[in-house]
């Protein structure tokens, strides 16, 4: 496949969207599955992402590269860049874990009046993403949920009212987690495949709840810059690691209500670090995951830069962008073929060390 498709986050109400990229090689187009679109940068004329199987060398069952191979702890030798944009619908809920319902002051809201322009961008480029949305937002903004799902995007678990798992341990956390699951079941029609902790504050309890309820991956930890396996006494799931360096909250958020009063960066300055992170990961054959909020990067001046960048990347690079659940599929396939994938056992310790 030629050039590729790359994706970003859009102006959807308070959410988070994700896609993953992997390097492709060869000049011929391949059959594709619409469900596997997700910011593929392996297609020149905006072709869609290929299925996973054609991207695996049948002789050695490894993702193929253009001759140069970079060691990637999880995905094995290959030049691989995976990108996932995470859209989060949680603007109204920031810092409200101690309330039963978020307040309704207009200044705190970022719900869309029309179809978000980010969704339009994804549709035009033919990509799918993973959105992480609190259950309360699913219930409150069903039209936005429908717009996300109808284009084949994935919606992941992001708490009930964006409650912080660290401060809601025990029965309260279990109740919030399961209430959000019920919202996914009733409104989305399916249970989520992945989880992202609000503020990335995941706990042992939440990881165990995710495994117990059949979720396939978490995306809250920062122990690596490539996916790895987490195991507990409850079972196992994949970790799709995040990082504050590729999250748009530090450069663009300014919230007196939660005591976050950092200077707001201009669009170009705020996003410059993202492009540098991508270039490094692309050169190394790594995993790139920008985490973009629609009420932050979804603002017109910022999104215009993201959109132009995506178009340039799609025309000049070879990467595969996929939903996180598609990355989980790929990791399952690698594990089944005997690939040695890094594993972290939780908990790391059960108390103070003697």
C-alpha positions in Angstrom: 0.0 0.0 0.0 1.2 3.5 -0.7 1.1 6.4 1.8 -1.4 6.1 4.6 -4.2 7.3 6.7 -3.6 9.0 10.0 -6.1 10.2 12.4 -6.9 12.7 15.2 -9.5 13.6 17.6 -12.5 15.6 16.9 -15.0 18.0 18.4 -17.3 15.5 19.9 -18.9 16.4 23.2 -16.5 15.7 26.0 -15.0 12.4 24.7 -11.8 10.6 23.7 -11.0 8.9 20.5 -8.3 6.4 19.5 -6.7 4.8 16.5 -3.5 2.8 15.9 -0.9 2.8 13.2 1.3 0.1 11.8 3.9 0.3 9.0 2.8 -1.3 5.7 4.9 -2.2 2.7 4.5 -3.1 -0.9 2.9 -1.0 -3.7 -0.2 -3.0 -4.3 -3.5 -2.3 -2.8 -5.0 -5.0 -0.6 -8.5 -6.1 0.3 -9.7 -4.3 3.3 -12.3 -4.7 6.0 -14.3 -1.5 6.7 -14.2 -2.5 10.4 -10.5 -2.2 10.4 -10.2 1.3 9.0 -8.9 3.5 11.8 -6.3 6.0 10.7 -4.4 3.9 8.3 -1.4 5.6 6.9 -0.7 2.8 4.5 -3.0 4.0 1.7 -2.0 6.6 -0.8 -5.2 7.6 -2.5 -7.1 7.4 0.7 -7.5 3.7 0.4 -8.6 1.8 3.4 -6.5 -0.1 5.9 -5.7 -3.7 4.9 -6.9 -6.6 7.0 -4.4 -7.9 9.5 -3.5 -11.1 7.7 -2.1 -9.6 4.5 0.2 -7.5 6.7 1.7 -10.6 8.3 4.6 -12.3 6.5 3.4 -15.9 6.0 6.9 -17.3 6.2 7.8 -16.0 9.6 4.4 -14.7 10.9 5.9 -11.3 11.6 4.6 -7.9 10.5 6.6 -6.9 7.4 8.7 -3.9 7.0 10.6 -2.3 4.1 13.8 -4.1 4.9 14.7 -2.1 8.0 13.7 -3.7 11.3 13.4 -2.0 14.6 13.0 -4.1 17.7 9.6 -3.5 19.3 9.1 -5.2 22.6 5.5 -6.1 22.0 4.9 -6.4 18.3 8.3 -8.0 17.6 10.8 -7.1 14.9 9.2 -4.8 12.3 8.8 -1.2 11.5 5.5 -0.5 13.2 3.8 2.7 14.1 0.4 2.5 15.7 -1.6 5.5 16.3 -4.7 5.9 18.2 -6.5 9.2 18.8 -8.5 9.2 21.9 -11.5 11.4 22.1 -13.0 11.8 25.5 -16.5 13.1 26.3 -15.9 14.3 29.8 -15.6 18.1 29.9 -18.6 18.6 32.2 -17.5 15.9 34.5 -13.9 17.0 35.4 -13.5 17.1 39.1 -17.0 16.0 39.9 -16.5 12.6 41.3 -18.1 13.6 44.6 -21.4 14.6 43.0 -24.3 12.4 41.9 -24.7 14.4 38.7 -22.5 17.1 37.0 -23.6 20.7 37.2 -25.2 22.2 34.2 -23.5 25.6 33.9 -23.3 26.4 30.2 -19.6 27.5 30.6 -18.7 23.9 31.6 -20.4 22.2 28.7 -19.1 21.2 25.4 -21.9 19.2 23.8 -22.3 19.5 20.1 -25.1 21.4 18.5 -24.4 19.7 15.1 -22.4 16.8 14.0 -18.8 17.3 15.3 -16.3 18.3 12.6 -13.8 15.8 13.8 -16.3 13.0 12.9 -16.6 14.5 9.5 -12.8 14.5 9.1 -12.6 10.8 10.1 -15.4 10.0 7.6 -13.7 11.9 4.8 -10.4 10.2 5.4 -12.0 6.8 5.9 -10.7 6.1 9.4 -12.2 4.6 12.6 -11.2 5.5 16.2 -11.7 4.5 19.8 -13.7 6.9 21.9 -13.7 6.8 25.7 -16.9 8.3 27.1 -18.3 8.3 30.7 -21.6 6.5 31.1 -23.5 9.6 32.2 -22.5 11.2 28.9 -23.7 8.2 26.9 -27.1 8.7 28.6 -27.1 12.5 28.2 -25.9 12.8 24.6 -27.4 9.8 22.7 -27.3 11.6 19.4 -23.5 12.1 19.7 -23.2 8.4 20.6 -25.2 7.4 17.5 -23.0 9.6 15.3 -19.9 7.9 16.6 -21.2 4.3 16.3 -22.7 4.7 12.9 -19.3 5.3 11.4 -17.8 2.2 12.9 -16.0 3.8 15.8 -15.4 2.0 19.1 -16.7 3.4 22.4 -14.7 2.5 25.5 -15.5 2.6 29.2 -14.4 5.8 30.9 -16.2 5.6 34.3 -19.7 6.8 35.2 -19.3 10.5 36.0 -15.5 10.6 35.4 -14.9 9.5 39.0 -11.3 9.1 40.1 -10.7 5.4 40.9 -8.1 6.3 43.5 -10.6 8.3 45.6 -13.6 6.0 45.0 -12.2 2.6 46.0 -14.2 -0.3 47.3 -18.0 -0.6 46.8 -18.4 2.9 45.4 -16.0 2.2 42.6 -17.5 -1.2 41.8 -21.0 0.4 41.7 -19.8 3.2 39.4 -18.0 0.8 37.1 -21.0 -1.5 36.7 -23.4 1.4 36.3 -21.4 2.6 33.4 -21.3 -0.9 31.9 -25.1 -0.9 32.1 -25.2 2.4 30.2 -23.0 0.9 27.4 -25.3 -2.1 27.2 -28.5 -0.1 27.0 -27.3 2.8 24.8 -24.6 1.4 22.7 -26.1 -2.1 22.4 -22.8 -3.8 23.3 -20.4 -3.9 26.2 -17.1 -2.0 25.8 -13.9 -3.8 24.9 -11.6 -1.4 26.6 -11.3 0.9 29.6 -9.5 4.1 30.3 -9.4 5.5 33.9 -10.3 9.1 34.4 -7.1 11.1 35.0 -5.3 7.8 34.2 -5.7 6.9 37.9 -6.3 3.2 37.4 -6.2 0.9 40.5 -5.8 -2.8 41.1 -9.5 -3.0 41.8 -10.5 -1.4 38.4 -8.1 -3.7 36.5 -9.7 -6.7 38.2 -13.2 -5.4 37.5 -12.3 -4.9 33.8 -11.0 -8.5 33.5 -13.9 -9.9 35.5 -16.4 -8.2 33.1 -14.6 -9.4 30.0 -12.9 -6.2 28.8 -9.9 -7.0 26.6 -7.6 -4.0 27.3 -6.9 -1.1 29.6 -5.3 2.2 28.4 -4.3 4.1 31.6 -0.7 3.1 32.5 2.6 4.5 31.4 5.1 1.6 32.0 6.2 1.4 28.3 5.7 3.1 25.0 4.4 -0.1 23.3 1.5 -2.4 24.3 2.1 -5.1 26.8 0.2 -7.7 28.8 -1.2 -7.2 32.3 -2.0 -10.3 34.4 -3.7 -10.5 37.8 -5.3 -13.3 39.9 -8.4 -12.5 37.9 -6.9 -13.2 34.4 -5.2 -11.0 31.9 -5.7 -8.1 29.5 -3.7 -5.9 27.2 -2.3 -2.5 28.2 -2.3 0.2 25.6 0.0 2.7 27.3 -0.7 6.4 27.5 1.6 9.4 28.3 1.0 13.0 29.3 3.4 14.0 26.6 0.9 13.0 23.9 -2.2 14.3 25.8 -3.6 17.7 24.9 -4.7 18.5 28.5 -1.3 19.9 29.6 -1.0 22.5 26.7 -4.6 23.5 26.3 -6.6 22.9 29.6 -7.2 25.8 32.0 -9.7 24.9 34.7 -10.0 27.0 37.9 -12.6 24.6 39.2 -10.1 21.8 39.6 -7.1 24.0 40.4 -5.5 23.5 37.0 -4.3 26.9 36.0 -1.5 26.3 33.5 -1.0 28.9 30.7 -2.9 28.0 27.5 -0.5 27.4 24.6 -1.2 28.6 21.1 -2.3 25.9 18.6 1.1 25.5 16.9 3.1 25.5 20.1 0.7 23.2 21.9 0.7 20.6 19.2 4.4 20.8 18.2 5.4 18.2 20.8 2.9 15.7 19.3 4.5 15.9 15.9 8.0 15.4 17.4 6.7 12.3 19.4 5.3 10.9 16.2 8.5 11.4 14.2 10.5 9.6 16.9 8.1 6.7 17.1 7.9 6.4 13.3 11.7 6.3 13.0 11.9 3.6 15.7 8.9 1.6 14.6 6.9 2.4 17.7 3.5 3.0 19.0 2.1 6.6 18.8 -1.1 7.5 20.6 -2.2 11.1 20.8 -5.0 11.7 23.3 -7.2 14.5 22.2 -10.2 16.0 23.8 -12.8 17.6 21.5 -13.4 20.5 23.8 -9.6 21.2 23.7 -8.0 20.1 20.4 -11.5 20.1 18.8 -11.5 23.9 18.7 -11.3 25.1 15.2 -7.8 26.6 15.1 -6.3 23.5 16.7 -8.3 21.0 14.8 -7.4 22.7 11.5 -3.7 22.0 12.3 -4.5 18.3 13.2 -6.5 17.9 10.0 -3.7 19.3 7.8 -1.1 17.2 9.6 -3.2 14.0 9.1 -3.6 14.7 5.4 0.2 15.2 5.1 1.0 12.0 7.0 -1.5 10.1 5.0 0.1 11.2 1.7 3.8 10.6 2.7 4.1 7.8 5.3 3.3 4.2 5.6 1.5 3.4 8.8 -1.6 1.6 9.9 -4.2 3.2 12.1 -6.7 1.0 13.9 -9.2 1.0 16.7 -7.7 -0.2 20.0 -9.9 -3.3 19.8 -8.2 -4.1 16.5 -4.8 -3.8 18.1 -6.0 -6.2 20.8 -6.9 -8.6 18.0 -3.4 -8.3 16.5 -1.8 -8.9 19.9 -3.9 -12.0 20.4 -2.8 -13.2 17.0 0.9 -12.6 17.8 0.5 -14.4 21.2 -1.1 -17.4 19.5 1.9 -17.6 17.2 4.2 -17.8 20.1 5.6 -14.3 20.1 7.3 -13.3 23.3 5.3 -10.3 24.5 6.3 -8.4 27.6 4.1 -9.2 30.7 3.6 -7.3 33.9 2.2 -9.1 36.9 -0.1 -7.1 39.3 0.0 -6.2 42.0 3.6 -5.1 42.0 3.7 -5.5 45.8 1.1 -6.2 48.5 2.5 -3.8 51.2 5.6 -2.1 52.5 8.7 -4.1 51.8 10.5 -5.5 54.8 
